[in-house]
Amino acid sequence: MKYKKIFFLVFATLTFLNGFSQTKKTTPTGKNTTTEKPAVLTDKKLPADNKNLAMPEKKTVSAKEIPSDKKVVFVDKIVAVDDSIKVKVIDADSITNKSLKFKPFKKAVHVSYYHDKFNGKKTASGIKFSNQKYTAAHRKLPFGTKVKVINPENGKFVIVEVQDRGPFTRGREIDITKKAFLELVDNKNTGGLKVDIEVEK
């Protein structure tokens, strides 16, 4: 029993001294300074004089937040400002690669666009057609060929991908989607157009 009391007294003394030494430290000048743990801000609000130090809250973009017909091209360096996320997107099927090189194929040929009744139907390549994409039909060019369609009257052009066969009407060289066609013309009521065609090298 005597040894138990001695052991308990020694243990209590060591515990007290250990706790005391961690809360107070003596400086070289002999002054006692109390060390405190830095304050952790758990709320978004900061003191009025430290508002400029506020950092935007980190956020991530899940696949569900991006429309299925879009793809992320790049995300701005600052992705969170006022709790909003800046993500730049483009149409998944638009051709925007400026590094593509083209060579002349045909000049002053007739182009027209698909009727909306073809939406959802399978093309000759097996891909479902959509008038909101940048695709085309040609009788001979291989599937996947990138074609630059140029309106020489206003200098506008679009780049489309061959995914279908046609047109089978005499005098027409290529059919493109309605979305691509309307980007070429100034008069939206036009149904046909003479264009120059270039193909990817």
Phi and psi in degrees as a GROMACS rama.xvg file:
@    title "Ramachandran Plot"
@    xaxis  label "Phi"
@    yaxis  label "Psi"
@TYPE xy
-63.0172  -40.7199  LYS-2
-69.2575  -33.0839  TYR-3
-65.2445  -40.979  LYS-4
-64.8621  -40.2553  LYS-5
-65.2922  -44.8231  ILE-6
-61.018  -44.4441  PHE-7
-63.5451  -40.3801  PHE-8
-64.1944  -43.4232  LEU-9
-64.2937  -43.069  VAL-10
-62.6802  -43.4792  PHE-11
-65.3183  -39.345  ALA-12
-64.8591  -44.692  THR-13
-64.1834  -40.9908  LEU-14
-62.6716  -43.8619  THR-15
-63.6062  -45.0063  PHE-16
-65.3294  -38.6321  LEU-17
-64.4359  -44.5907  ASN-18
-66.6193  -38.2015  GLY-19
-65.9705  -39.9895  PHE-20
-69.4378  -27.044  SER-21
-81.1403  -24.8013  GLN-22
-89.5784  -22.7265  THR-23
-132.149  136.295  LYS-24
-130.263  145.599  LYS-25
-96.3446  128.911  THR-26
-81.5472  164.077  THR-27
-55.8175  -26.0125  PRO-28
-83.8273  -3.17115  THR-29
92.7258  -3.33998  GLY-30
-84.2713  142.683  LYS-31
-87.9675  129.688  ASN-32
-124.412  134.388  THR-33
-90.1045  128.399  THR-34
-90.7236  133.059  THR-35
-123.538  147.996  GLU-36
-72.4607  141.974  LYS-37
-63.4028  144.173  PRO-38
-71.5534  140.71  ALA-39
-109.656  122.816  VAL-40
-86.0165  116.15  LEU-41
-97.4208  -15.6243  THR-42
-100.424  156.06  ASP-43
-69.6834  -23.2379  LYS-44
-74.7426  135.664  LYS-45
-117.737  161.021  LEU-46
-54.547  151.55  PRO-47
-56.2364  -35.8517  ALA-48
-81.2503  -2.92053  ASP-49
-119.297  21.1816  ASN-50
-61.5772  -32.1663  LYS-51
-69.8725  -13.1035  ASN-52
-89.2786  -3.88556  LEU-53
-66.2114  131.914  ALA-54
-104.251  145.381  MET-55
-64.6522  145.646  PRO-56
-70.0011  136.081  GLU-57
-73.3039  138.259  LYS-58
-138.624  155.006  LYS-59
-120.082  154.777  THR-60
-103.552  122.445  VAL-61
-92.2258  160.969  SER-62
-61.9046  -28.8352  ALA-63
-68.7439  -23.9775  LYS-64
-80.8423  -11.6952  GLU-65
-106.323  128.494  ILE-66
-53.3794  146.682  PRO-67
-64.2804  -26.066  SER-68
-93.3717  15.097  ASP-69
-120.516  161.636  LYS-70
-140.085  148.603  LYS-71
-77.2157  128.954  VAL-72
-92.3961  -53.0414  VAL-73
-158.454  159.735  PHE-74
-113.604  134.901  VAL-75
-57.3342  152.619  ASP-76
-59.174  -41.598  LYS-77
-92.1377  105.153  ILE-78
-95.3796  -6.80597  VAL-79
-137.264  111.533  ALA-80
-133.815  122.408  VAL-81
54.459  42.3025  ASP-82
61.8574  20.7674  ASP-83
-115.215  152.15  SER-84
-109.752  130.617  ILE-85
-99.6179  114.435  LYS-86
-132.58  126.524  VAL-87
-94.8027  130.725  LYS-88
-128.943  157.19  VAL-89
-133.716  167.632  ILE-90
-62.3336  135.803  ASP-91
-62.5366  -27.7111  ALA-92
-106.853  6.24645  ASP-93
-78.6052  149.431  SER-94
-103.485  109.345  ILE-95
-122.645  9.29167  THR-96
-74.661  104.841  ASN-97
-74.8626  -8.28746  LYS-98
-81.7257  -7.2671  SER-99
-65.1384  140.422  LEU-100
-114.75  139.085  LYS-101
-122.735  156.524  PHE-102
-126.355  148.935  LYS-103
-57.5912  141.34  PRO-104
-121.879  -59.7685  PHE-105
-147.466  152.434  LYS-106
-119.596  150.308  LYS-107
52.1822  49.6616  ALA-108
-106.457  159.801  VAL-109
-88.8591  132.656  HIS-110
-124.785  143.443  VAL-111
-138.474  178.988  SER-112
-122.72  160.097  TYR-113
-67.3707  148.445  TYR-114
-78.9498  150.768  HIS-115
-63.3233  -16.9243  ASP-116
-66.3339  -15.4016  LYS-117
-86.0869  -6.94655  PHE-118
-57.1624  131.853  ASN-119
87.0885  -12.8544  GLY-120
-83.9496  152.582  LYS-121
-75.9837  137.887  LYS-122
-85.4481  176.864  THR-123
-62.7574  -24.3399  ALA-124
-85.3387  -5.87748  SER-125
95.9546  -5.93775  GLY-126
-87.7358  139.341  ILE-127
-68.0986  136.325  LYS-128
-81.8368  143.648  PHE-129
-142.607  129.404  SER-130
-73.792  -3.32892  ASN-131
-99.9485  10.5096  GLN-132
-110.797  -176.775  LYS-133
-114.672  78.3501  TYR-134
-129.541  170.797  THR-135
-149.427  164.394  ALA-136
-120.253  132.694  ALA-137
-141.913  150.031  HIS-138
-73.7444  -31.7171  ARG-139
-123.14  -31.1689  LYS-140
-61.5156  137.38  LEU-141
-61.4696  149.747  PRO-142
-59.793  139.183  PHE-143
93.7257  -9.47563  GLY-144
-67.2726  131.793  THR-145
-87.1162  129.083  LYS-146
-122.804  130.372  VAL-147
-97.6328  116.737  LYS-148
-105.206  119.633  VAL-149
-116.537  132.576  ILE-150
-93.1624  106.209  ASN-151
-67.6484  -17.3268  PRO-152
-74.4349  -33.8748  GLU-153
-124.87  -2.44625  ASN-154
81.1113  -1.68064  GLY-155
-74.1056  150.196  LYS-156
-148.852  159.132  PHE-157
-134.082  155.956  VAL-158
-115.791  122.357  ILE-159
-123.588  166.26  VAL-160
-116.84  133.101  GLU-161
-72.5542  119.441  VAL-162
-131.553  0.671445  GLN-163
-144.32  166.095  ASP-164
-104.146  145.51  ARG-165
134.788  -173.08  GLY-166
-74.3557  155.248  PRO-167
-104.2  8.66162  PHE-168
-87.7653  132.457  THR-169
-61.8647  135.487  ARG-170
94.4262  -8.03672  GLY-171
-105.492  132.84  ARG-172
-91.8123  -39.92  GLU-173
-151.825  145.097  ILE-174
-112.894  137.134  ASP-175
-127.201  168.462  ILE-176
-68.1437  158.413  THR-177
-61.6748  -39.3601  LYS-178
-61.3467  -44.5518  LYS-179
-66.971  -40.6658  ALA-180
-62.901  -44.4422  PHE-181
-67.447  -19.4629  LEU-182
-78.4438  -14.814  GLU-183
-88.0869  -30.3972  LEU-184
-102.512  153.958  VAL-185
-89.8435  -35.7857  ASP-186
-94.0937  107.63  ASN-187
-69.1943  -10.3137  LYS-188
-89.6283  -0.597354  ASN-189
-72.3719  138.06  THR-190
-104.305  -17.0285  GLY-191
-144.948  164.011  GLY-192
-159.541  147.456  LEU-193
-93.5057  127.042  LYS-194
-135.525  166.178  VAL-195
-103.658  143.308  ASP-196
-121.353  133.907  ILE-197
-124.634  149.225  GLU-198
-118.172  156.027  VAL-199
-63.9807  136.203  GLU-200
